Amino acid sequence: MGHEQPLTINLVIILFNGLMGFTIGISALRWPWVFHGLVLGGLFGVIMGLIALGIGNVFIWPFVLGFIYGLLIELVTTLGFKAGIVERNDVQ
């Protein structure tokens, strides 16, 4: 039917995207949410693309999907959960 991937590659993809979501969530950058998701998603997309390039000859799809996943993570957290940057005034 289709191309089957080993379980380890699937786990790496899931864990890497989870790490991207965690990084976007803890980031203290004060950028607009769209730009924030695209930049961090693109950074993770480049890294995942280089990993995929080492495994096979595919760079473009992990790179493009990094932008899309980063934007979707920001969209869900910012608009769906109404999460924003928390102000900390108790730091001296």
PDB file of N, CA, C and O in Angstrom:
ATOM      1  N   MET A   1       0.821  -1.194   0.000  1.00  0.00           N
ATOM      2  CA  MET A   1       0.000   0.000   0.000  1.00  0.00           C
ATOM      3  C   MET A   1       0.863   1.254   0.000  1.00  0.00           C
ATOM      4  O   MET A   1       1.126   1.834  -1.053  1.00  0.00           O
ATOM      5  N   GLY A   2       1.301   1.670   1.183  1.00  0.00           N
ATOM      6  CA  GLY A   2       2.106   2.881   1.276  1.00  0.00           C
ATOM      7  C   GLY A   2       3.461   2.569   1.863  1.00  0.00           C
ATOM      8  O   GLY A   2       3.806   1.422   2.148  1.00  0.00           O
ATOM      9  N   HIS A   3       4.196   3.610   2.027  1.00  0.00           N
ATOM     10  CA  HIS A   3       5.524   3.480   2.621  1.00  0.00           C
ATOM     11  C   HIS A   3       5.375   3.386   4.130  1.00  0.00           C
ATOM     12  O   HIS A   3       4.801   4.282   4.748  1.00  0.00           O
ATOM     13  N   GLU A   4       5.871   2.336   4.722  1.00  0.00           N
ATOM     14  CA  GLU A   4       5.776   2.162   6.170  1.00  0.00           C
ATOM     15  C   GLU A   4       7.056   2.632   6.833  1.00  0.00           C
ATOM     16  O   GLU A   4       8.160   2.331   6.377  1.00  0.00           O
ATOM     17  N   GLN A   5       6.889   3.383   7.927  1.00  0.00           N
ATOM     18  CA  GLN A   5       8.024   3.900   8.660  1.00  0.00           C
ATOM     19  C   GLN A   5       8.235   3.070   9.917  1.00  0.00           C
ATOM     20  O   GLN A   5       7.279   2.556  10.497  1.00  0.00           O
ATOM     21  N   PRO A   6       9.468   2.943  10.328  1.00  0.00           N
ATOM     22  CA  PRO A   6       9.726   2.254  11.594  1.00  0.00           C
ATOM     23  C   PRO A   6       9.113   3.032  12.764  1.00  0.00           C
ATOM     24  O   PRO A   6       8.923   4.245  12.680  1.00  0.00           O
ATOM     25  N   LEU A   7       8.813   2.334  13.831  1.00  0.00           N
ATOM     26  CA  LEU A   7       8.206   2.948  15.005  1.00  0.00           C
ATOM     27  C   LEU A   7       9.090   4.038  15.593  1.00  0.00           C
ATOM     28  O   LEU A   7       8.578   5.034  16.104  1.00  0.00           O
ATOM     29  N   THR A   8      10.396   3.871  15.531  1.00  0.00           N
ATOM     30  CA  THR A   8      11.296   4.868  16.121  1.00  0.00           C
ATOM     31  C   THR A   8      11.191   6.217  15.414  1.00  0.00           C
ATOM     32  O   THR A   8      11.251   7.256  16.070  1.00  0.00           O
ATOM     33  N   ILE A   9      11.038   6.223  14.110  1.00  0.00           N
ATOM     34  CA  ILE A   9      10.903   7.485  13.380  1.00  0.00           C
ATOM     35  C   ILE A   9       9.596   8.169  13.769  1.00  0.00           C
ATOM     36  O   ILE A   9       9.563   9.388  13.943  1.00  0.00           O
ATOM     37  N   ASN A  10       8.535   7.406  13.903  1.00  0.00           N
ATOM     38  CA  ASN A  10       7.250   7.983  14.311  1.00  0.00           C
ATOM     39  C   ASN A  10       7.344   8.576  15.713  1.00  0.00           C
ATOM     40  O   ASN A  10       6.797   9.649  15.968  1.00  0.00           O
ATOM     41  N   LEU A  11       8.028   7.892  16.618  1.00  0.00           N
ATOM     42  CA  LEU A  11       8.192   8.416  17.972  1.00  0.00           C
ATOM     43  C   LEU A  11       9.039   9.681  17.991  1.00  0.00           C
ATOM     44  O   LEU A  11       8.755  10.608  18.750  1.00  0.00           O
ATOM     45  N   VAL A  12      10.071   9.724  17.166  1.00  0.00           N
ATOM     46  CA  VAL A  12      10.908  10.922  17.079  1.00  0.00           C
ATOM     47  C   VAL A  12      10.084  12.105  16.589  1.00  0.00           C
ATOM     48  O   VAL A  12      10.232  13.212  17.107  1.00  0.00           O
ATOM     49  N   ILE A  13       9.229  11.894  15.610  1.00  0.00           N
ATOM     50  CA  ILE A  13       8.387  12.970  15.080  1.00  0.00           C
ATOM     51  C   ILE A  13       7.432  13.475  16.158  1.00  0.00           C
ATOM     52  O   ILE A  13       7.273  14.684  16.328  1.00  0.00           O
ATOM     53  N   ILE A  14       6.804  12.569  16.878  1.00  0.00           N
ATOM     54  CA  ILE A  14       5.855  12.958  17.929  1.00  0.00           C
ATOM     55  C   ILE A  14       6.574  13.695  19.058  1.00  0.00           C
ATOM     56  O   ILE A  14       6.100  14.736  19.514  1.00  0.00           O
ATOM     57  N   LEU A  15       7.703  13.171  19.509  1.00  0.00           N
ATOM     58  CA  LEU A  15       8.435  13.814  20.591  1.00  0.00           C
ATOM     59  C   LEU A  15       9.013  15.163  20.166  1.00  0.00           C
ATOM     60  O   LEU A  15       9.031  16.101  20.962  1.00  0.00           O
ATOM     61  N   PHE A  16       9.476  15.270  18.943  1.00  0.00           N
ATOM     62  CA  PHE A  16      10.047  16.522  18.459  1.00  0.00           C
ATOM     63  C   PHE A  16       8.980  17.606  18.371  1.00  0.00           C
ATOM     64  O   PHE A  16       9.231  18.754  18.739  1.00  0.00           O
ATOM     65  N   ASN A  17       7.786  17.251  17.886  1.00  0.00           N
ATOM     66  CA  ASN A  17       6.701  18.227  17.828  1.00  0.00           C
ATOM     67  C   ASN A  17       6.203  18.578  19.226  1.00  0.00           C
ATOM     68  O   ASN A  17       5.793  19.712  19.469  1.00  0.00           O
ATOM     69  N   GLY A  18       6.234  17.622  20.140  1.00  0.00           N
ATOM     70  CA  GLY A  18       5.905  17.926  21.532  1.00  0.00           C
ATOM     71  C   GLY A  18       6.902  18.891  22.137  1.00  0.00           C
ATOM     72  O   GLY A  18       6.523  19.798  22.877  1.00  0.00           O
ATOM     73  N   LEU A  19       8.184  18.701  21.826  1.00  0.00           N
ATOM     74  CA  LEU A  19       9.217  19.618  22.295  1.00  0.00           C
ATOM     75  C   LEU A  19       9.018  21.003  21.695  1.00  0.00           C
ATOM     76  O   LEU A  19       9.246  22.007  22.370  1.00  0.00           O
ATOM     77  N   MET A  20       8.599  21.070  20.443  1.00  0.00           N
ATOM     78  CA  MET A  20       8.322  22.360  19.818  1.00  0.00           C
ATOM     79  C   MET A  20       7.167  23.051  20.535  1.00  0.00           C
ATOM     80  O   MET A  20       7.246  24.248  20.808  1.00  0.00           O
ATOM     81  N   GLY A  21       6.106  22.327  20.844  1.00  0.00           N
ATOM     82  CA  GLY A  21       4.987  22.911  21.567  1.00  0.00           C
ATOM     83  C   GLY A  21       5.380  23.389  22.947  1.00  0.00           C
ATOM     84  O   GLY A  21       4.942  24.452  23.387  1.00  0.00           O
ATOM     85  N   PHE A  22       6.205  22.611  23.634  1.00  0.00           N
ATOM     86  CA  PHE A  22       6.693  23.010  24.958  1.00  0.00           C
ATOM     87  C   PHE A  22       7.540  24.273  24.861  1.00  0.00           C
ATOM     88  O   PHE A  22       7.401  25.174  25.689  1.00  0.00           O
ATOM     89  N   THR A  23       8.405  24.349  23.874  1.00  0.00           N
ATOM     90  CA  THR A  23       9.266  25.512  23.692  1.00  0.00           C
ATOM     91  C   THR A  23       8.446  26.758  23.366  1.00  0.00           C
ATOM     92  O   THR A  23       8.722  27.841  23.882  1.00  0.00           O
ATOM     93  N   ILE A  24       7.455  26.604  22.520  1.00  0.00           N
ATOM     94  CA  ILE A  24       6.580  27.735  22.207  1.00  0.00           C
ATOM     95  C   ILE A  24       5.823  28.162  23.461  1.00  0.00           C
ATOM     96  O   ILE A  24       5.615  29.354  23.690  1.00  0.00           O
ATOM     97  N   GLY A  25       5.417  27.196  24.265  1.00  0.00           N
ATOM     98  CA  GLY A  25       4.664  27.510  25.472  1.00  0.00           C
ATOM     99  C   GLY A  25       5.474  28.232  26.530  1.00  0.00           C
ATOM    100  O   GLY A  25       4.940  29.104  27.216  1.00  0.00           O
ATOM    101  N   ILE A  26       6.745  27.897  26.683  1.00  0.00           N
ATOM    102  CA  ILE A  26       7.550  28.540  27.729  1.00  0.00           C
ATOM    103  C   ILE A  26       8.320  29.749  27.223  1.00  0.00           C
ATOM    104  O   ILE A  26       8.987  30.427  28.005  1.00  0.00           O
ATOM    105  N   SER A  27       8.238  30.026  25.939  1.00  0.00           N
ATOM    106  CA  SER A  27       8.976  31.156  25.383  1.00  0.00           C
ATOM    107  C   SER A  27       8.458  32.470  25.965  1.00  0.00           C
ATOM    108  O   SER A  27       7.250  32.683  26.071  1.00  0.00           O
ATOM    109  N   ALA A  28       9.371  33.329  26.333  1.00  0.00           N
ATOM    110  CA  ALA A  28       9.015  34.632  26.902  1.00  0.00           C
ATOM    111  C   ALA A  28       9.170  35.753  25.878  1.00  0.00           C
ATOM    112  O   ALA A  28       9.185  36.928  26.245  1.00  0.00           O
ATOM    113  N   LEU A  29       9.283  35.408  24.624  1.00  0.00           N
ATOM    114  CA  LEU A  29       9.404  36.421  23.585  1.00  0.00           C
ATOM    115  C   LEU A  29       8.084  37.171  23.455  1.00  0.00           C
ATOM    116  O   LEU A  29       7.017  36.557  23.451  1.00  0.00           O
ATOM    117  N   ARG A  30       8.152  38.474  23.352  1.00  0.00           N
ATOM    118  CA  ARG A  30       6.943  39.296  23.289  1.00  0.00           C
ATOM    119  C   ARG A  30       6.663  39.707  21.843  1.00  0.00           C
ATOM    120  O   ARG A  30       6.655  40.891  21.506  1.00  0.00           O
ATOM    121  N   TRP A  31       6.438  38.719  21.018  1.00  0.00           N
ATOM    122  CA  TRP A  31       6.118  38.939  19.616  1.00  0.00           C
ATOM    123  C   TRP A  31       4.643  38.662  19.400  1.00  0.00           C
ATOM    124  O   TRP A  31       4.017  37.990  20.220  1.00  0.00           O
ATOM    125  N   PRO A  32       4.074  39.165  18.314  1.00  0.00           N
ATOM    126  CA  PRO A  32       2.704  38.763  17.977  1.00  0.00           C
ATOM    127  C   PRO A  32       2.637  37.243  17.789  1.00  0.00           C
ATOM    128  O   PRO A  32       3.595  36.631  17.316  1.00  0.00           O
ATOM    129  N   TRP A  33       1.517  36.646  18.154  1.00  0.00           N
ATOM    130  CA  TRP A  33       1.428  35.191  18.203  1.00  0.00           C
ATOM    131  C   TRP A  33       1.671  34.546  16.851  1.00  0.00           C
ATOM    132  O   TRP A  33       2.239  33.456  16.789  1.00  0.00           O
ATOM    133  N   VAL A  34       1.257  35.186  15.767  1.00  0.00           N
ATOM    134  CA  VAL A  34       1.469  34.597  14.434  1.00  0.00           C
ATOM    135  C   VAL A  34       2.959  34.532  14.125  1.00  0.00           C
ATOM    136  O   VAL A  34       3.465  33.496  13.693  1.00  0.00           O
ATOM    137  N   PHE A  35       3.652  35.628  14.345  1.00  0.00           N
ATOM    138  CA  PHE A  35       5.085  35.692  14.073  1.00  0.00           C
ATOM    139  C   PHE A  35       5.856  34.744  14.990  1.00  0.00           C
ATOM    140  O   PHE A  35       6.803  34.086  14.560  1.00  0.00           O
ATOM    141  N   HIS A  36       5.445  34.682  16.249  1.00  0.00           N
ATOM    142  CA  HIS A  36       6.084  33.812  17.234  1.00  0.00           C
ATOM    143  C   HIS A  36       5.984  32.345  16.797  1.00  0.00           C
ATOM    144  O   HIS A  36       6.979  31.620  16.826  1.00  0.00           O
ATOM    145  N   GLY A  37       4.796  31.911  16.398  1.00  0.00           N
ATOM    146  CA  GLY A  37       4.607  30.534  15.957  1.00  0.00           C
ATOM    147  C   GLY A  37       5.369  30.203  14.684  1.00  0.00           C
ATOM    148  O   GLY A  37       5.930  29.115  14.554  1.00  0.00           O
ATOM    149  N   LEU A  38       5.387  31.141  13.747  1.00  0.00           N
ATOM    150  CA  LEU A  38       6.097  30.896  12.486  1.00  0.00           C
ATOM    151  C   LEU A  38       7.608  30.822  12.683  1.00  0.00           C
ATOM    152  O   LEU A  38       8.267  29.962  12.098  1.00  0.00           O
ATOM    153  N   VAL A  39       8.158  31.711  13.498  1.00  0.00           N
ATOM    154  CA  VAL A  39       9.615  31.728  13.689  1.00  0.00           C
ATOM    155  C   VAL A  39      10.075  30.480  14.437  1.00  0.00           C
ATOM    156  O   VAL A  39      11.003  29.803  13.994  1.00  0.00           O
ATOM    157  N   LEU A  40       9.435  30.166  15.571  1.00  0.00           N
ATOM    158  CA  LEU A  40       9.858  28.984  16.324  1.00  0.00           C
ATOM    159  C   LEU A  40       9.537  27.696  15.578  1.00  0.00           C
ATOM    160  O   LEU A  40      10.314  26.744  15.631  1.00  0.00           O
ATOM    161  N   GLY A  41       8.407  27.653  14.886  1.00  0.00           N
ATOM    162  CA  GLY A  41       8.088  26.489  14.067  1.00  0.00           C
ATOM    163  C   GLY A  41       9.081  26.305  12.929  1.00  0.00           C
ATOM    164  O   GLY A  41       9.460  25.179  12.606  1.00  0.00           O
ATOM    165  N   GLY A  42       9.504  27.413  12.319  1.00  0.00           N
ATOM    166  CA  GLY A  42      10.501  27.340  11.258  1.00  0.00           C
ATOM    167  C   GLY A  42      11.855  26.878  11.762  1.00  0.00           C
ATOM    168  O   GLY A  42      12.555  26.126  11.084  1.00  0.00           O
ATOM    169  N   LEU A  43      12.224  27.332  12.958  1.00  0.00           N
ATOM    170  CA  LEU A  43      13.485  26.887  13.557  1.00  0.00           C
ATOM    171  C   LEU A  43      13.472  25.383  13.794  1.00  0.00           C
ATOM    172  O   LEU A  43      14.427  24.684  13.457  1.00  0.00           O
ATOM    173  N   PHE A  44      12.385  24.896  14.372  1.00  0.00           N
ATOM    174  CA  PHE A  44      12.268  23.459  14.582  1.00  0.00           C
ATOM    175  C   PHE A  44      12.132  22.712  13.256  1.00  0.00           C
ATOM    176  O   PHE A  44      12.582  21.572  13.140  1.00  0.00           O
ATOM    177  N   GLY A  45      11.518  23.344  12.259  1.00  0.00           N
ATOM    178  CA  GLY A  45      11.405  22.726  10.937  1.00  0.00           C
ATOM    179  C   GLY A  45      12.760  22.539  10.269  1.00  0.00           C
ATOM    180  O   GLY A  45      13.003  21.521   9.622  1.00  0.00           O
ATOM    181  N   VAL A  46      13.634  23.514  10.426  1.00  0.00           N
ATOM    182  CA  VAL A  46      14.991  23.397   9.863  1.00  0.00           C
ATOM    183  C   VAL A  46      15.736  22.243  10.527  1.00  0.00           C
ATOM    184  O   VAL A  46      16.376  21.435   9.854  1.00  0.00           O
ATOM    185  N   ILE A  47      15.645  22.175  11.854  1.00  0.00           N
ATOM    186  CA  ILE A  47      16.335  21.103  12.582  1.00  0.00           C
ATOM    187  C   ILE A  47      15.780  19.742  12.178  1.00  0.00           C
ATOM    188  O   ILE A  47      16.542  18.812  11.914  1.00  0.00           O
ATOM    189  N   MET A  48      14.451  19.623  12.128  1.00  0.00           N
ATOM    190  CA  MET A  48      13.850  18.347  11.747  1.00  0.00           C
ATOM    191  C   MET A  48      14.156  18.006  10.284  1.00  0.00           C
ATOM    192  O   MET A  48      14.329  16.837   9.938  1.00  0.00           O
ATOM    193  N   GLY A  49      14.221  19.023   9.436  1.00  0.00           N
ATOM    194  CA  GLY A  49      14.588  18.794   8.042  1.00  0.00           C
ATOM    195  C   GLY A  49      16.008  18.266   7.897  1.00  0.00           C
ATOM    196  O   GLY A  49      16.271  17.397   7.066  1.00  0.00           O
ATOM    197  N   LEU A  50      16.913  18.788   8.697  1.00  0.00           N
ATOM    198  CA  LEU A  50      18.296  18.297   8.659  1.00  0.00           C
ATOM    199  C   LEU A  50      18.391  16.862   9.184  1.00  0.00           C
ATOM    200  O   LEU A  50      19.165  16.055   8.670  1.00  0.00           O
ATOM    201  N   ILE A  51      17.596  16.554  10.212  1.00  0.00           N
ATOM    202  CA  ILE A  51      17.555  15.176  10.705  1.00  0.00           C
ATOM    203  C   ILE A  51      17.001  14.252   9.631  1.00  0.00           C
ATOM    204  O   ILE A  51      17.539  13.171   9.393  1.00  0.00           O
ATOM    205  N   ALA A  52      15.924  14.682   8.985  1.00  0.00           N
ATOM    206  CA  ALA A  52      15.319  13.862   7.928  1.00  0.00           C
ATOM    207  C   ALA A  52      16.241  13.738   6.718  1.00  0.00           C
ATOM    208  O   ALA A  52      16.228  12.718   6.029  1.00  0.00           O
ATOM    209  N   LEU A  53      17.034  14.763   6.461  1.00  0.00           N
ATOM    210  CA  LEU A  53      17.985  14.712   5.353  1.00  0.00           C
ATOM    211  C   LEU A  53      19.059  13.668   5.617  1.00  0.00           C
ATOM    212  O   LEU A  53      19.539  13.014   4.692  1.00  0.00           O
ATOM    213  N   GLY A  54      19.435  13.512   6.892  1.00  0.00           N
ATOM    214  CA  GLY A  54      20.407  12.486   7.255  1.00  0.00           C
ATOM    215  C   GLY A  54      19.833  11.083   7.117  1.00  0.00           C
ATOM    216  O   GLY A  54      20.563  10.138   6.815  1.00  0.00           O
ATOM    217  N   ILE A  55      18.522  10.944   7.338  1.00  0.00           N
ATOM    218  CA  ILE A  55      17.879   9.633   7.238  1.00  0.00           C
ATOM    219  C   ILE A  55      17.573   9.284   5.789  1.00  0.00           C
ATOM    220  O   ILE A  55      17.816   8.161   5.347  1.00  0.00           O
ATOM    221  N   GLY A  56      17.043  10.242   5.063  1.00  0.00           N
ATOM    222  CA  GLY A  56      16.669  10.009   3.660  1.00  0.00           C
ATOM    223  C   GLY A  56      17.036  11.229   2.845  1.00  0.00           C
ATOM    224  O   GLY A  56      17.962  11.960   3.195  1.00  0.00           O
ATOM    225  N   ASN A  57      16.330  11.446   1.785  1.00  0.00           N
ATOM    226  CA  ASN A  57      16.600  12.602   0.934  1.00  0.00           C
ATOM    227  C   ASN A  57      15.456  13.608   0.986  1.00  0.00           C
ATOM    228  O   ASN A  57      15.115  14.211  -0.032  1.00  0.00           O
ATOM    229  N   VAL A  58      14.871  13.790   2.145  1.00  0.00           N
ATOM    230  CA  VAL A  58      13.717  14.677   2.268  1.00  0.00           C
ATOM    231  C   VAL A  58      14.067  15.804   3.234  1.00  0.00           C
ATOM    232  O   VAL A  58      14.362  15.551   4.402  1.00  0.00           O
ATOM    233  N   PHE A  59      14.035  17.032   2.757  1.00  0.00           N
ATOM    234  CA  PHE A  59      14.239  18.184   3.623  1.00  0.00           C
ATOM    235  C   PHE A  59      13.029  19.100   3.620  1.00  0.00           C
ATOM    236  O   PHE A  59      12.678  19.658   4.659  1.00  0.00           O
ATOM    237  N   ILE A  60      12.389  19.264   2.483  1.00  0.00           N
ATOM    238  CA  ILE A  60      11.380  20.303   2.316  1.00  0.00           C
ATOM    239  C   ILE A  60      10.130  20.062   3.157  1.00  0.00           C
ATOM    240  O   ILE A  60       9.596  21.014   3.726  1.00  0.00           O
ATOM    241  N   TRP A  61       9.643  18.820   3.258  1.00  0.00           N
ATOM    242  CA  TRP A  61       8.390  18.595   3.995  1.00  0.00           C
ATOM    243  C   TRP A  61       8.528  18.830   5.485  1.00  0.00           C
ATOM    244  O   TRP A  61       7.665  19.499   6.053  1.00  0.00           O
ATOM    245  N   PRO A  62       9.551  18.329   6.159  1.00  0.00           N
ATOM    246  CA  PRO A  62       9.681  18.680   7.585  1.00  0.00           C
ATOM    247  C   PRO A  62       9.877  20.182   7.794  1.00  0.00           C
ATOM    248  O   PRO A  62       9.415  20.738   8.790  1.00  0.00           O
ATOM    249  N   PHE A  63      10.560  20.831   6.860  1.00  0.00           N
ATOM    250  CA  PHE A  63      10.777  22.272   6.952  1.00  0.00           C
ATOM    251  C   PHE A  63       9.459  23.036   6.848  1.00  0.00           C
ATOM    252  O   PHE A  63       9.175  23.901   7.677  1.00  0.00           O
ATOM    253  N   VAL A  64       8.663  22.724   5.847  1.00  0.00           N
ATOM    254  CA  VAL A  64       7.378  23.398   5.643  1.00  0.00           C
ATOM    255  C   VAL A  64       6.405  23.068   6.776  1.00  0.00           C
ATOM    256  O   VAL A  64       5.704  23.948   7.276  1.00  0.00           O
ATOM    257  N   LEU A  65       6.367  21.810   7.170  1.00  0.00           N
ATOM    258  CA  LEU A  65       5.447  21.412   8.227  1.00  0.00           C
ATOM    259  C   LEU A  65       5.827  22.011   9.580  1.00  0.00           C
ATOM    260  O   LEU A  65       4.957  22.174  10.435  1.00  0.00           O
ATOM    261  N   GLY A  66       7.092  22.340   9.795  1.00  0.00           N
ATOM    262  CA  GLY A  66       7.489  23.024  11.018  1.00  0.00           C
ATOM    263  C   GLY A  66       6.784  24.367  11.159  1.00  0.00           C
ATOM    264  O   GLY A  66       6.302  24.708  12.239  1.00  0.00           O
ATOM    265  N   PHE A  67       6.723  25.130  10.067  1.00  0.00           N
ATOM    266  CA  PHE A  67       6.002  26.403  10.079  1.00  0.00           C
ATOM    267  C   PHE A  67       4.519  26.191  10.377  1.00  0.00           C
ATOM    268  O   PHE A  67       3.930  26.909  11.184  1.00  0.00           O
ATOM    269  N   ILE A  68       3.932  25.209   9.723  1.00  0.00           N
ATOM    270  CA  ILE A  68       2.501  24.945   9.893  1.00  0.00           C
ATOM    271  C   ILE A  68       2.192  24.494  11.315  1.00  0.00           C
ATOM    272  O   ILE A  68       1.239  24.982  11.924  1.00  0.00           O
ATOM    273  N   TYR A  69       2.987  23.567  11.851  1.00  0.00           N
ATOM    274  CA  TYR A  69       2.752  23.088  13.216  1.00  0.00           C
ATOM    275  C   TYR A  69       2.953  24.208  14.240  1.00  0.00           C
ATOM    276  O   TYR A  69       2.175  24.328  15.187  1.00  0.00           O
ATOM    277  N   GLY A  70       3.979  25.019  14.056  1.00  0.00           N
ATOM    278  CA  GLY A  70       4.207  26.139  14.967  1.00  0.00           C
ATOM    279  C   GLY A  70       3.044  27.119  14.962  1.00  0.00           C
ATOM    280  O   GLY A  70       2.618  27.596  16.014  1.00  0.00           O
ATOM    281  N   LEU A  71       2.534  27.415  13.770  1.00  0.00           N
ATOM    282  CA  LEU A  71       1.392  28.315  13.656  1.00  0.00           C
ATOM    283  C   LEU A  71       0.142  27.700  14.283  1.00  0.00           C
ATOM    284  O   LEU A  71      -0.616  28.398  14.956  1.00  0.00           O
ATOM    285  N   LEU A  72      -0.080  26.403  14.071  1.00  0.00           N
ATOM    286  CA  LEU A  72      -1.241  25.745  14.661  1.00  0.00           C
ATOM    287  C   LEU A  72      -1.153  25.684  16.184  1.00  0.00           C
ATOM    288  O   LEU A  72      -2.161  25.865  16.867  1.00  0.00           O
ATOM    289  N   ILE A  73       0.028  25.435  16.716  1.00  0.00           N
ATOM    290  CA  ILE A  73       0.202  25.409  18.175  1.00  0.00           C
ATOM    291  C   ILE A  73      -0.130  26.784  18.753  1.00  0.00           C
ATOM    292  O   ILE A  73      -0.847  26.879  19.748  1.00  0.00           O
ATOM    293  N   GLU A  74       0.381  27.836  18.142  1.00  0.00           N
ATOM    294  CA  GLU A  74       0.082  29.189  18.614  1.00  0.00           C
ATOM    295  C   GLU A  74      -1.394  29.529  18.446  1.00  0.00           C
ATOM    296  O   GLU A  74      -1.981  30.175  19.315  1.00  0.00           O
ATOM    297  N   LEU A  75      -1.987  29.114  17.367  1.00  0.00           N
ATOM    298  CA  LEU A  75      -3.402  29.378  17.127  1.00  0.00           C
ATOM    299  C   LEU A  75      -4.270  28.738  18.204  1.00  0.00           C
ATOM    300  O   LEU A  75      -5.169  29.381  18.747  1.00  0.00           O
ATOM    301  N   VAL A  76      -4.003  27.483  18.508  1.00  0.00           N
ATOM    302  CA  VAL A  76      -4.804  26.771  19.507  1.00  0.00           C
ATOM    303  C   VAL A  76      -4.598  27.359  20.895  1.00  0.00           C
ATOM    304  O   VAL A  76      -5.563  27.561  21.632  1.00  0.00           O
ATOM    305  N   THR A  77      -3.354  27.633  21.259  1.00  0.00           N
ATOM    306  CA  THR A  77      -3.102  28.130  22.614  1.00  0.00           C
ATOM    307  C   THR A  77      -3.553  29.572  22.797  1.00  0.00           C
ATOM    308  O   THR A  77      -4.103  29.916  23.843  1.00  0.00           O
ATOM    309  N   THR A  78      -3.332  30.419  21.801  1.00  0.00           N
ATOM    310  CA  THR A  78      -3.665  31.832  21.950  1.00  0.00           C
ATOM    311  C   THR A  78      -5.161  32.084  21.778  1.00  0.00           C
ATOM    312  O   THR A  78      -5.777  32.755  22.606  1.00  0.00           O
ATOM    313  N   LEU A  79      -5.738  31.557  20.722  1.00  0.00           N
ATOM    314  CA  LEU A  79      -7.147  31.821  20.470  1.00  0.00           C
ATOM    315  C   LEU A  79      -8.063  30.787  21.112  1.00  0.00           C
ATOM    316  O   LEU A  79      -9.138  31.132  21.601  1.00  0.00           O
ATOM    317  N   GLY A  80      -7.654  29.535  21.115  1.00  0.00           N
ATOM    318  CA  GLY A  80      -8.496  28.477  21.675  1.00  0.00           C
ATOM    319  C   GLY A  80      -8.525  28.485  23.186  1.00  0.00           C
ATOM    320  O   GLY A  80      -9.600  28.454  23.786  1.00  0.00           O
ATOM    321  N   PHE A  81      -7.349  28.527  23.819  1.00  0.00           N
ATOM    322  CA  PHE A  81      -7.270  28.506  25.277  1.00  0.00           C
ATOM    323  C   PHE A  81      -7.142  29.895  25.885  1.00  0.00           C
ATOM    324  O   PHE A  81      -7.106  30.042  27.106  1.00  0.00           O
ATOM    325  N   LYS A  82      -7.074  30.919  25.026  1.00  0.00           N
ATOM    326  CA  LYS A  82      -6.932  32.309  25.470  1.00  0.00           C
ATOM    327  C   LYS A  82      -5.713  32.502  26.371  1.00  0.00           C
ATOM    328  O   LYS A  82      -5.758  33.261  27.339  1.00  0.00           O
ATOM    329  N   ALA A  83      -4.631  31.812  26.044  1.00  0.00           N
ATOM    330  CA  ALA A  83      -3.395  31.929  26.809  1.00  0.00           C
ATOM    331  C   ALA A  83      -2.600  33.122  26.285  1.00  0.00           C
ATOM    332  O   ALA A  83      -2.603  33.406  25.088  1.00  0.00           O
ATOM    333  N   GLY A  84      -1.942  33.793  27.170  1.00  0.00           N
ATOM    334  CA  GLY A  84      -1.111  34.930  26.791  1.00  0.00           C
ATOM    335  C   GLY A  84       0.167  34.907  27.598  1.00  0.00           C
ATOM    336  O   GLY A  84       0.434  33.959  28.336  1.00  0.00           O
ATOM    337  N   ILE A  85       0.947  35.948  27.454  1.00  0.00           N
ATOM    338  CA  ILE A  85       2.191  36.054  28.211  1.00  0.00           C
ATOM    339  C   ILE A  85       1.849  36.568  29.603  1.00  0.00           C
ATOM    340  O   ILE A  85       1.157  37.576  29.751  1.00  0.00           O
ATOM    341  N   VAL A  86       2.329  35.883  30.598  1.00  0.00           N
ATOM    342  CA  VAL A  86       2.061  36.241  31.987  1.00  0.00           C
ATOM    343  C   VAL A  86       3.078  37.295  32.416  1.00  0.00           C
ATOM    344  O   VAL A  86       4.283  37.126  32.230  1.00  0.00           O
ATOM    345  N   GLU A  87       2.581  38.369  32.983  1.00  0.00           N
ATOM    346  CA  GLU A  87       3.454  39.431  33.485  1.00  0.00           C
ATOM    347  C   GLU A  87       3.940  39.058  34.884  1.00  0.00           C
ATOM    348  O   GLU A  87       3.144  38.666  35.737  1.00  0.00           O
ATOM    349  N   ARG A  88       5.230  39.178  35.114  1.00  0.00           N
ATOM    350  CA  ARG A  88       5.794  38.908  36.437  1.00  0.00           C
ATOM    351  C   ARG A  88       6.323  40.219  36.990  1.00  0.00           C
ATOM    352  O   ARG A  88       7.340  40.733  36.526  1.00  0.00           O
ATOM    353  N   ASN A  89       5.634  40.756  37.977  1.00  0.00           N
ATOM    354  CA  ASN A  89       6.046  42.019  38.584  1.00  0.00           C
ATOM    355  C   ASN A  89       6.791  41.815  39.898  1.00  0.00           C
ATOM    356  O   ASN A  89       7.293  42.774  40.484  1.00  0.00           O
ATOM    357  N   ASP A  90       6.865  40.556  40.367  1.00  0.00           N
ATOM    358  CA  ASP A  90       7.502  40.308  41.655  1.00  0.00           C
ATOM    359  C   ASP A  90       9.008  40.079  41.544  1.00  0.00           C
ATOM    360  O   ASP A  90       9.662  39.849  42.561  1.00  0.00           O
ATOM    361  N   VAL A  91       9.568  40.134  40.357  1.00  0.00           N
ATOM    362  CA  VAL A  91      11.000  39.913  40.170  1.00  0.00           C
ATOM    363  C   VAL A  91      11.732  41.233  40.461  1.00  0.00           C
ATOM    364  O   VAL A  91      11.349  42.292  39.965  1.00  0.00           O
ATOM    365  N   GLN A  92      12.772  41.146  41.261  1.00  0.00           N
ATOM    366  CA  GLN A  92      13.503  42.372  41.617  1.00  0.00           C
ATOM    367  C   GLN A  92      14.854  42.404  40.985  1.00  0.00           C
ATOM    368  O   GLN A  92      15.603  43.362  41.178  1.00  0.00           O
TER     369      GLN A  92
END
